[in-house]
């Protein structure tokens, strides 16, 4: 599966989005992430694996610990795809502005 597709797959789940919000503050072990959710460590590990496969987090091994960190560069495929629609919104907002200004006169 393409990295961009994997990133969208990772972002499609609200739990994974919440995990990303946690990791934006600091690197965390699986156990530390799991303390924030009502699920098993195994379930959290699966979510972290999907996030890693999508390039949204990196995993660094320190001794017996695996530290999970946010990878902001992993959002690049998502931002690139969304930026395609910038022109659409610019056109729509320009049309709205024109309509409002027309109504004022």
ABEGO torsion letter per residue (X at the ends): XBAAAAAAAAAABAAAAAAAAAAAABBBBAAAAAAABBBBAAAAAAAAAAAAAAGABBBBBBEABBBBBBBAAAAAAAAAAAAAAAAAAAAAAAAAAAAAAAAAX
